[in-house]
């Protein structure tokens, strides 16, 4: 039997298939204002990661959904990556997931039921790791494989962390290295090594569970996760939400080594270019910067890390929390500063 390659059915994989920021803004511009009850603590105002609705003085519900087309060929790995990515938005708000619903769209005339079952098994494995059930969902027959979750979590209303609370002088911490989109492009071109695939899988299936701990640190002022709009795009959302600028030191960015090699050789996603076209005018690159550097900061991250703005004195506590809970090293990459909502790369 012919081996199924999931990526052959998708025009763009993972968070790289997100609609470009500028196009999305145009689509949403004509939406009439919706209801904004007082208990809706986080809605659509600052393009945050999830909605938060207060139930009482001690409890709020965090609700989000995320799904995409395959970023890898292995169905089990695809399910794991998509589920990890979907739950990230709950963690980014400072929440703890309590259950999930599956979002499933499959081309039933092209994919055997056993392949689809493996995708679902991969998602269920991640939910078990997160300690939550998949309590239901919805499935349809479509042209491209789509899988993801509706993530439901809880958080203390006083501990919600949004992408809009950064303060001037805060340092910026990134919890995962950049380059996942480039690795996925290399995979589709047959250029990714086995070690590179293992590295991609490692980061895309690492749950951002440290987010719940970060919510307990008063000096953590803002959190978002870095996904389809790339580091630069999600940091600009943080800048606009706070009315501040940001500076990032390129040499301090955590980068996946094989991704750097691939992007220097010209491998990148189409989403990277669409991201730059959407927001590049708000990014100041250093004199002499090379194109590969721009492609790294705009690279769409599938199941990327958390981007954290915290007071300088809390940075070591944040780094230690990532080390303790997730077992990896985070990195201080820059700072928030007074000024227009722009990003300066140094």
C-alpha positions in Angstrom: 0.0 0.0 0.0 1.3 3.5 -0.9 2.5 5.4 2.1 0.3 8.4 3.0 2.1 11.8 3.2 -0.2 14.1 5.0 1.6 17.3 3.8 0.8 16.4 0.2 -2.9 17.3 0.9 -2.3 20.7 2.4 -1.3 24.0 0.7 0.3 25.3 3.9 1.0 23.5 7.1 0.6 24.3 10.8 0.4 27.9 11.8 1.9 28.8 8.5 -1.6 28.5 7.0 -3.0 31.3 9.2 -4.5 34.3 7.3 -1.9 37.1 7.1 -2.3 39.8 9.7 -3.1 42.6 7.3 -5.7 40.5 5.4 -7.3 39.4 8.7 -7.5 43.0 9.8 -9.3 44.0 6.6 -11.7 41.1 7.0 -12.6 42.1 10.6 -12.7 45.8 10.0 -16.4 45.8 8.9 -17.6 43.6 11.8 -20.3 45.4 13.8 -19.4 45.8 17.5 -20.5 42.9 19.6 -21.9 42.6 23.0 -19.3 43.4 25.7 -20.7 42.3 29.1 -18.8 43.4 32.1 -17.8 39.8 32.9 -16.1 39.4 29.6 -12.6 40.2 30.8 -10.8 39.5 27.5 -12.5 39.7 24.1 -11.3 40.8 20.7 -9.9 44.2 21.6 -6.2 43.4 21.5 -6.1 40.2 19.3 -5.3 38.2 22.5 -4.9 34.5 22.6 -8.2 33.4 24.2 -11.4 34.8 25.6 -11.8 35.0 29.3 -15.3 35.2 31.0 -15.6 35.8 34.8 -18.0 33.4 36.6 -17.4 34.8 40.1 -14.7 36.6 42.1 -12.5 33.5 42.1 -13.2 31.8 38.8 -13.1 32.7 35.2 -13.4 30.5 32.1 -10.7 30.6 29.4 -12.0 29.6 26.0 -10.1 29.3 22.7 -9.9 27.2 19.5 -7.0 26.4 17.2 -6.7 24.0 14.3 -4.7 23.7 11.1 -3.6 21.6 8.2 -0.7 19.1 8.5 2.8 20.3 9.2 4.3 16.8 9.2 3.5 13.6 7.4 3.2 11.2 10.4 -0.5 11.3 11.5 0.2 10.6 15.2 2.8 13.4 15.3 0.4 15.8 13.5 -2.2 15.1 16.1 0.2 15.8 18.9 1.5 19.0 17.4 -2.0 20.4 16.7 -3.2 19.6 20.3 -0.2 21.1 21.9 -0.6 24.2 19.9 -4.3 24.6 20.7 -3.8 24.2 24.5 -1.0 26.9 24.4 -3.6 29.7 24.3 -5.1 28.6 27.6 -1.6 28.6 29.2 -0.8 32.0 27.7 -3.7 33.6 29.6 -2.4 32.2 32.8 -5.1 29.4 32.8 -5.1 25.7 33.5 -6.9 23.6 30.9 -9.8 21.4 32.2 -11.1 19.8 29.0 -11.0 20.0 25.2 -13.3 19.4 22.2 -11.9 18.0 19.0 -12.2 19.9 15.7 -11.8 17.4 12.8 -12.1 17.9 9.1 -10.8 15.1 6.9 -10.9 14.2 3.1 -12.6 10.8 3.6 -12.1 9.8 0.0 -8.3 10.2 0.3 -7.4 9.2 3.9 -7.9 5.7 5.3 -9.8 5.6 8.5 -6.7 4.2 10.2 -4.7 7.3 9.4 -7.4 9.5 10.8 -7.6 7.4 13.9 -3.9 7.9 14.5 -4.3 11.7 14.2 -7.0 11.6 16.9 -4.8 9.3 19.0 -1.9 11.8 18.9 -4.2 14.6 20.1 -5.6 12.4 22.9 -2.1 11.6 24.0 -1.3 15.3 24.5 -4.5 15.9 26.4 -3.7 13.0 28.7 -0.3 14.6 29.3 -2.1 17.9 30.1 -4.4 16.0 32.5 -7.6 16.7 30.6 -10.2 14.8 28.7 -11.4 15.3 25.1 -15.0 15.6 26.0 -16.5 15.8 22.6 -16.1 17.7 19.3 -17.2 17.9 15.7 -16.1 16.4 12.4 -16.8 17.1 8.7 -15.7 15.8 5.3 -13.4 18.4 3.7 -10.8 18.7 0.9 -7.8 19.1 3.2 -7.0 17.4 6.5 -7.7 19.8 9.5 -7.3 19.0 13.1 -7.3 20.9 16.3 -9.0 21.6 19.6 -11.4 23.9 21.4 -9.5 24.4 24.7 -11.4 25.2 27.9 -9.6 26.3 31.0 -10.0 28.1 34.3 -8.1 31.0 35.9 -8.5 33.3 38.9 -9.8 36.6 37.4 -7.2 38.5 39.4 -4.4 36.3 37.8 -5.4 36.7 34.1 -2.4 37.5 31.9 -3.1 39.3 28.6 -0.9 40.5 25.7 -1.7 44.1 26.7 -0.2 44.6 30.1 3.5 45.2 29.4 5.2 48.2 31.1 8.1 50.4 30.0 11.3 48.8 31.3 10.0 45.3 31.3 12.4 42.7 30.0 11.2 40.2 27.3 11.6 36.4 27.8 11.1 33.8 25.1 10.6 30.2 26.2 11.2 28.3 23.0 13.7 28.7 20.1 12.6 30.1 16.7 12.7 28.3 13.4 9.9 25.8 13.4 8.3 27.2 10.2 11.7 27.0 8.4 12.1 23.4 9.5 8.6 22.6 8.1 9.5 24.2 4.8 12.7 22.1 4.7 10.6 19.0 5.4 8.4 19.6 2.5 11.4 20.1 0.2 13.1 16.9 1.5 15.9 18.9 3.0 15.3 18.3 6.7 17.6 15.9 8.5 16.3 13.2 10.9 17.8 15.2 13.8 16.1 18.3 12.5 12.8 16.5 12.5 13.3 15.3 16.0 14.1 18.9 17.1 11.0 20.2 15.4 8.9 17.5 17.1 10.5 18.2 20.5 9.5 21.9 20.5 6.1 21.6 18.9 5.0 19.0 21.4 6.3 20.8 24.5 3.2 22.1 26.4 3.5 25.7 27.5 2.3 24.7 31.0 4.6 27.2 32.7 1.9 29.8 31.8 -0.2 28.9 34.8 2.8 29.4 37.1 3.6 32.8 35.5 0.2 34.0 36.5 1.2 33.6 40.1 4.1 36.0 39.7 2.9 39.6 40.3 5.8 41.1 38.3 4.8 39.2 35.1 2.8 41.9 33.3 2.0 40.4 29.9 2.2 37.0 28.2 1.4 35.8 24.6 2.4 32.8 22.6 4.4 33.1 19.4 2.6 31.3 16.6 1.6 32.1 13.0 2.5 35.8 12.9 6.1 35.1 14.0 8.0 36.7 16.8 7.9 40.2 15.3 4.1 40.0 14.7 3.1 38.8 18.1 5.5 41.3 19.8 4.0 44.1 17.8 0.6 43.0 19.1 2.0 43.3 22.6 3.4 46.7 21.8 0.1 48.0 20.4 -1.8 46.6 23.4 0.5 48.5 25.9 1.1 51.6 23.8 4.9 50.9 23.9 7.8 50.1 21.7 10.2 47.1 22.0 13.8 46.4 21.3 15.1 42.9 20.6 18.7 41.9 20.4 19.1 39.4 17.5 22.2 37.8 19.0 20.1 36.9 22.1 17.4 35.1 20.2 17.2 31.4 20.8 17.4 29.8 17.4 17.2 26.2 16.1 20.5 25.5 14.5 19.3 23.6 11.5 16.7 26.3 10.8 19.5 28.9 10.7 21.4 26.7 8.2 18.3 26.1 6.1 17.2 29.8 6.0 20.7 30.9 5.1 20.3 28.5 2.1 17.1 30.2 1.1 14.5 27.9 2.7 11.5 29.7 4.2 7.7 29.6 4.2 5.5 31.8 2.1 3.8 32.9 5.4 7.1 34.6 6.4 6.8 36.9 3.4 3.1 37.6 4.0 3.9 38.4 7.6 6.5 40.9 6.6 4.2 42.5 4.0 1.6 42.9 6.8 3.7 44.6 9.5 7.3 45.2 8.2 6.8 48.9 8.1 6.6 48.8 12.0 9.9 46.9 12.3 13.3 48.6 12.3 16.1 46.3 11.1 19.7 47.1 11.9 21.9 48.5 9.1 23.4 45.6 7.2 20.8 43.1 8.3 20.5 40.1 6.0 17.3 38.7 4.6 17.7 35.5 6.5 17.5 37.4 9.8 14.2 39.0 8.7 12.8 35.6 7.8 13.6 34.2 11.2 11.8 37.0 13.1 8.8 36.6 10.8 8.9 32.8 10.7 5.5 31.3 11.6 5.9 29.2 14.7 3.6 26.3 15.1 3.2 25.6 18.8 5.8 28.2 19.6 7.0 29.5 23.0 5.6 32.0 25.3 6.7 35.6 25.0 6.7 37.2 28.5 7.1 40.8 29.6 8.2 41.1 33.2 9.9 43.4 35.6 13.7 43.0 35.4 13.9 41.8 39.0 11.5 38.9 38.1 13.5 37.6 35.1 15.4 35.0 37.0 12.3 33.7 38.7 10.6 33.4 35.3 13.6 31.6 33.8 13.7 29.2 36.7 10.0 28.4 36.4 10.5 27.5 32.8 13.5 25.3 33.7 11.6 23.6 36.5 8.2 23.0 34.8 9.2 22.4 31.2 12.8 21.3 31.5 14.3 23.8 29.0 16.1 27.1 29.1 14.3 30.3 28.3 16.1 33.4 27.1 15.9 37.1 27.8 15.8 38.7 24.4 15.0 42.4 24.8 12.9 45.0 26.6 9.8 47.2 26.4 10.3 50.9 26.2 8.4 54.2 26.0 7.6 55.2 22.5 5.5 54.4 19.5 4.3 50.8 18.9 7.3 49.7 16.9 9.9 46.9 17.1 13.6 47.6 16.8 16.0 44.8 16.0 19.5 45.4 17.2 
